[in-house]
Amino acid sequence: WPYKCLQCGKSFCKSSSLTCHQEMHTRGGPCECRECGKMFQWFSYLIVHQQTHGGEALLL
């Protein structure tokens, strides 16, 4: 996958997934829904959750 974390070497297929992952290193926290503030450990769970707000998933 083309997007690689420089801190741990984990790779991602989407830049938004890498961005969310990097937040784990910098903030030490999970991915946050921008609409309601709910936190998710994994980016994929955030994407599924965002669909509950109506419409399509909002990428970071």
C-alpha positions in Angstrom: 0.0 0.0 0.0 1.3 3.4 -0.9 0.8 5.3 2.4 3.3 4.3 5.1 3.5 5.5 8.7 7.1 6.8 9.2 6.8 6.0 13.0 5.9 2.4 13.0 6.0 1.3 9.3 2.3 0.3 9.0 1.0 0.9 5.5 -2.5 2.0 4.3 -4.3 2.1 1.0 -5.9 5.5 1.7 -4.2 8.7 2.9 -7.1 9.4 5.2 -6.5 6.1 6.9 -2.9 7.0 7.4 -3.9 10.4 8.8 -6.2 8.8 11.4 -3.5 6.3 12.3 -0.9 9.0 12.8 -3.3 10.7 15.2 -2.9 7.6 17.4 0.9 8.4 17.6 0.6 12.1 18.1 -2.5 12.4 20.4 -2.5 8.9 21.7 -6.1 8.7 21.0 -8.5 7.1 18.6 -10.4 8.5 15.5 -13.1 11.0 16.3 -16.4 11.6 14.5 -16.4 15.3 13.4 -20.2 15.4 13.7 -20.8 14.0 17.2 -17.4 13.6 18.8 -17.8 9.8 19.3 -14.4 8.1 19.4 -13.4 4.9 17.5 -10.2 2.8 17.8 -10.3 1.9 14.1 -10.8 4.2 11.1 -13.1 1.6 9.4 -15.5 1.7 12.4 -15.5 5.5 12.1 -16.5 5.3 8.5 -19.4 2.9 9.2 -20.5 5.1 12.1 -20.5 8.3 10.0 -23.1 6.7 7.7 -25.5 6.8 10.7 -25.5 10.6 10.4 -27.1 10.3 7.0 -25.6 10.3 3.6 -22.2 9.0 2.7 -19.2 8.6 5.0 -17.2 11.7 5.6 -13.5 11.1 5.1 -10.9 12.9 7.2 
